Amino acid sequence: MSKNFDVVVIGGGPGGYIAAIRAAQLGFNTACIDEWKNEKGGPAPGGTCTNVGCIPSKALLQSSEHYEHASHGFAEHGIEVKGLGLNLEKMLGRKNTVVKQNNDGILYLFKKNKVAFFHGRGSFVKGDANGYEIKVAGAAEETITAKHVIVATGSNARALPGAEFDEKLILSNTGALAISEVPKKLGVIGAGVIGLEMGSVWRRLGAEVTVLEALPTFLGAVDEQIAKEAHKLLTKQGLAVNLGVKIGTIKAGKNSVSVEYTDAKGEAHTGEFDKLIISIGRTPNTIGLNAEGVGLKLDERGFIAVDGDCKTNLPNVWAVGDVVRGPMLAHKAEEEGVAVAERIAGQHGHVNFNTIPWVIYTSPEIAWVGKTEQQLKAEGVQYKAGTFPFLANGRARALGDTSGMVKFLADAKTDEILGVHIVGPMASELISEAVVAMEFRASSEDIARICHAHPSLSEATKEAALAVDKRALNF
């Protein structure tokens, strides 16, 4: 195998493996280095997303939702379930199988696209505009060279000072996906995407879940109206969400964790939990990259400093995904990976940050793209809003899930869609229509005039667009 490459990608997560495949498609001799290991010590490309993030969490969310339907929802459909049981070991086993299928799928794609794969940790040795030496520390150490380097090393869970992750009692997303027995009491610090999704999984399976959030508002990045609706629905399900909390001392005992905190009123509390999930954000992963050794610049927060095209301060060195500025989303990393590969080829790769969708896979799901109503108010933009509840949607009634709504925000003068926000069934799928529409700078009238299949959840999108002009037909 040649050890000299046109493009070497360090990191095989969504940004890295997609960048490698696209570079290979464009005719470059390409390699990808990734150090993730499976249980047997073999390669497990896909990064945090595939191994301990997006993919396994969605597998568990799906399984736990089936369990909740069987225990509570099926009776309404005339389906009687007797002797319902939970085989958590099998549920976790299925999750692991889904992860392995994705790992193997990436290795197959590398082979199909003739991407050389190196299993180990990649780091800079030396280099300049003429090329870079990259060390691969794996089962056997080796050195490869590259004309262009794409850094896609992702991010790590942020720990609370004094409460380091042991993945037994104090858990990051990694431990939260591998709890071997349903805890009676589960604490979650942080009411963000990971906290709410993991809290939802274990609540459905029988845990009493308490969420502690430092911010005074619930899901501050989400449209306020949608966030309030989501808060109402999730607390009704049994998630105890405490806002404006100040965390004090956290002590791990033999079989439990105590958390001292004050609530929004300043009253002191001590929570005793069987397990504690800490989900307070993520930090860029540059550990072991030897960035300082080659003069690769990091910004004040530890991210690799890049310009709008993902170029670093070093010639022919690029960086994408969680390790650079912007939202820490797998699909954002993928788009940057494709764009960088195309820029290396002299093409005009493009990523539109204004049309990157966001999703929280709770039940109901929460999804949005574009501006929130509070952002438009702060920016002084004149807008019109239209909402439509799933309660008035025929397909939602048939599904037995009528919670939530679709909300459109459009420019008051031009009617261009500025933001779409959804809380409700299959919001993650419904948001794609809004992304396409906004990418083509469509108006709410455009969506209102498009024929949507009946009965379908997508009709709620059409009706919300009609509601911008106050002419919804079914509500």
C-alpha positions, 0 to 999 in steps of 0.5 A, spaced: 500 500 500 502 506 498 504 511 504 504 517 500 497 520 499 494 526 496 489 527 502 489 524 509 483 525 513 484 524 521 478 522 524 473 517 521 466 520 524 461 523 519 465 529 517 471 525 516 469 519 513 464 523 508 470 527 506 475 521 505 469 518 500 468 525 496 475 526 496 476 519 493 470 520 488 474 526 485 480 522 483 484 523 489 489 518 492 485 518 499 487 515 506 482 516 513 485 515 520 481 513 525 482 510 532 475 507 535 475 500 537 469 495 537 469 490 543 474 486 540 479 491 538 477 492 531 476 498 527 469 502 529 469 508 524 463 513 525 466 517 531 462 519 536 455 519 532 456 512 530 459 509 536 456 513 542 451 518 539 446 519 534 446 512 532 445 508 538 441 513 542 436 513 536 436 505 537 434 506 544 429 511 543 426 507 538 426 501 543 424 505 549 418 508 545 416 501 543 416 499 550 412 505 552 407 504 546 406 496 549 405 498 556 400 504 555 398 506 548 396 499 545 390 498 549 387 504 545 388 501 539 384 494 541 391 491 542 391 487 549 398 486 552 399 481 558 405 479 561 409 485 558 416 484 560 423 488 559 429 484 557 434 490 557 440 486 555 437 484 549 435 491 548 442 494 549 444 488 544 440 490 539 443 497 539 450 494 539 448 490 533 445 497 529 452 500 531 456 495 528 452 495 522 454 502 521 461 501 522 461 495 517 458 500 512 463 505 513 469 500 512 465 497 506 464 504 503 472 505 504 473 499 500 468 501 495 471 508 494 478 505 494 480 509 501 486 507 504 484 506 512 489 506 517 486 504 524 490 508 530 491 515 532 493 520 527 497 526 529 502 531 525 509 530 525 512 535 521 510 539 514 509 545 510 506 547 503 509 541 500 506 536 504 505 533 511 508 527 515 502 524 519 504 518 524 499 513 525 499 510 532 495 503 532 497 496 533 504 498 529 506 505 529 507 508 522 508 514 518 504 516 512 505 523 508 499 527 505 499 533 500 492 536 504 490 534 511 483 534 513 482 534 521 475 531 523 477 529 530 470 531 533 469 533 540 468 530 547 463 530 553 464 536 557 465 534 565 463 538 571 469 540 575 469 535 581 465 530 578 469 527 573 466 521 568 467 514 571 461 511 566 459 507 572 455 512 577 457 519 573 455 518 566 457 522 559 453 520 553 457 514 553 455 511 559 448 513 559 447 508 553 450 502 556 446 502 563 445 495 565 439 495 569 434 501 569 435 505 575 430 507 580 432 514 580 436 518 575 439 525 575 440 529 569 444 535 569 443 539 563 436 540 559 439 540 552 439 535 546 443 529 550 440 530 556 432 530 554 433 524 549 437 520 554 432 522 560 426 520 555 429 513 554 430 511 561 423 514 563 420 510 558 423 504 561 421 506 568 426 510 571 424 516 575 428 522 572 429 529 574 433 534 570 437 539 573 438 545 568 442 552 570 438 556 565 432 559 567 429 558 560 427 551 557 431 550 550 433 557 549 435 556 542 428 553 540 423 558 538 419 560 545 412 558 543 415 551 541 419 550 547 413 552 551 409 546 548 415 541 548 416 543 556 408 542 557 408 535 553 415 532 556 413 534 563 406 531 563 409 525 561 413 525 567 420 528 566 421 533 572 425 539 569 428 544 574 430 550 571 434 556 574 438 551 578 445 552 581 449 545 582 453 545 588 457 539 591 456 532 587 459 526 591 459 519 588 458 513 593 458 506 593 452 505 589 449 512 588 450 519 587 448 525 591 447 532 588 447 538 592 443 544 588 439 550 589 433 552 585 430 558 582 427 560 588 434 560 592 432 554 596 437 548 597 436 541 595 440 534 595 438 529 590 440 522 591 440 518 584 442 511 582 445 514 576 447 521 574 448 523 567 452 530 565 450 533 559 452 540 559 455 540 552 462 538 548 469 540 547 473 540 541 478 534 541 485 536 539 488 531 544 494 528 541 494 531 534 500 535 536 497 541 533 502 545 537 508 541 534 506 544 527 503 551 529 496 549 528 492 555 531 487 554 536 482 559 538 480 562 545 475 556 546 480 550 544 477 549 537 481 549 531 481 556 528 478 556 520 476 561 515 469 561 512 472 555 507 474 551 513 482 553 512 486 553 517 492 557 518 497 552 515 497 551 508 493 545 505 490 543 512 483 544 513 478 542 519 471 540 519 465 538 524 465 539 531 473 541 532 471 547 528 466 553 530 459 552 528 453 547 530 456 540 533 451 536 528 453 530 524 450 533 518 453 539 519 460 536 519 458 532 513 456 538 509 463 541 511 467 535 509 464 534 502 465 542 501 472 541 503 474 535 498 471 539 493 475 546 494 481 541 494 479 539 487 478 547 485 470 546 485 466 551 489 464 547 495 458 551 499 455 550 506 449 554 508 449 555 516 442 558 515 439 552 512 442 547 517 436 543 520 436 541 528 432 535 531 431 533 538 429 526 538 424 526 544 417 524 543 414 528 541 420 530 536 422 537 536 425 540 529 427 547 526 430 550 521 432 558 520 430 564 525 426 563 531 421 568 533 425 571 538 431 572 534 427 576 529 424 580 534 431 582 537 433 583 529 428 588 528 425 584 522 418 585 520 415 578 520 408 574 519 407 567 523 402 562 522 401 555 526 397 549 525 396 544 531 397 536 529 390 536 533 387 538 527 390 533 522 387 527 520 393 522 520 395 524 527 389 522 529 389 516 526 396 515 529 394 517 536 399 522 537 396 529 536 401 533 540 404 539 538 404 544 532 407 546 526 409 554 526 412 558 520 415 565 520 415 569 514 418 576 512 412 581 512 413 584 505 416 579 501 413 572 504 420 569 504 420 563 509 425 565 515 424 559 519 420 553 520 419 550 527 415 543 529 414 539 535 410 533 534 410 526 531 415 525 525 418 532 526 425 530 524 422 528 517 417 533 516 423 539 517 426 537 510 421 540 506 422 546 510 429 546 509 428 545 501 424 551 501 428 555 504 434 553 500 430 555 494 428 562 498 421 560 497 415 563 500 410 561 505 405 561 499 409 557 495 408 551 500 401 553 501 400 552 494 403 545 493 399 539 493 400 535 499 398 527 500 392 526 504 392 524 509 399 525 511 402 529 517 405 533 512 398 537 511 400 540 517 406 544 514 401 546 508 396 548 513 401 552 517 403 556 511 396 557 509 395 560 516 401 565 515 396 569 511 390 567 516 387 562 511 388 555 514 382 550 512 382 545 517 383 549 523 
